[in-house]
Amino acid sequence: MRAVRLHEHGGPEVLRYDEVPIPEPGPGEVLVRVHAVGINPPDWYLRGGLTRMPGETESTVSLPVIPGTDVSGVVEAVAADVDGLAVGDEVFGLLRFPSFDGSAYAEYVAAPASDLARKPAGIDHVHAAGAPMAGLTAWQFLIELGHDHPSPFQEARHRPTALDADTTVLINGAAGGVGHFALQLAKWKGARVIAVASGAHESFLSELGADQFIDYTKIRPEELVHDVDLVLDTVGGPDSSRFLRTLKRGGALFPVFPGEFDEEETAKLGVTVSSAQVRSNGAQLAELGRLLDAGTVRVAIDSTLALADARAAHERAARGHIQGKIVLTVA
């Protein structure tokens, strides 16, 4: 089969289109003939040299490695101990996350059956491949964590805020993969949503249901917004603490990429800061799949490129201002 591999770390130019053996599914696994692959930030972190997941003490990566976690495709073979999936089933999933062992940039992948859900019949493989990591991140931050694994970012278990018609949610980076799912899930729960992105995304986010739009290139949201119940900051990092001043007492800030926060400041403001690490979860993906099938939530596709053009896909990601998801297609 053909697969994209890293033989060294570096820029997009180190992604090589190789010929490799088709993997054999192990216990609890199925072999998936891949139709489409979603690309995600961990793919370019791995390419750039990050080989250890948060919380891991040592690297599990050995070169050459096939990157990628998000797939949609068709079951080609099933291990003897797998129930509930059969050859010919259309499936999608986030594979073996958190780890760098997804091996999704390939024509075939051996996938844990528990990481997969049936692909929604109402969407194609490209849109299904765009959903797993971004959709599950939004789901586990906002709806239900769905596991008891300790967080590498904090001692306390992450607890989503209850969302309803009395809740106002600000989403920073609302046009990106996680952001556009989070906006739609918050609206599904009845919340009022303030979407923050650059001006080019205003009509897109309004179509998805945003109640208010803020163009961060023109005004800083923390100067305009106050008394919100929840901020989901999909950008996160060192600047995330600026959103603390937008919250009401009892509110919460969820940075997808944790930054440094002053515990005294958060205590004084009476707010919570909490983060989670997304994990593979076929059952949650099946719930999200029902919303995708009903059209309640949709996957926006920024661009599609062939698997052989993974380098160009990573170059597109590096330019930023992504609207939805970048997806690789497999002929």
NORRALIN-V301299 format. One record per run of one state. SS is the DSSP state (h for helix, s for strand, l for the rest). FROM is the first residue (numbers start at 1). TO is the last residue. Records with the same first field share a line. If there is no record, write none. Layout:
BEGIN
SS->FROM-TO  FROM-TO
END
This chain:
BEGIN
l->1-1  7-11  20-28  39-40  49-64  66-69  79-89  95-105  107-107  119-124  130-131  143-167  173-176  189-191  198-198  208-211  216-220  225-227  234-236  256-262  270-271  274-281  295-300  320-324  330-331
s->2-6  15-19  29-38  65-65  70-78  90-94  106-106  108-112  116-118  168-172  192-197  212-215  228-233  247-255  272-273  301-306  325-329
h->12-14  41-48  113-115  125-129  132-142  177-188  199-207  221-224  237-246  263-269  282-294  307-319
END
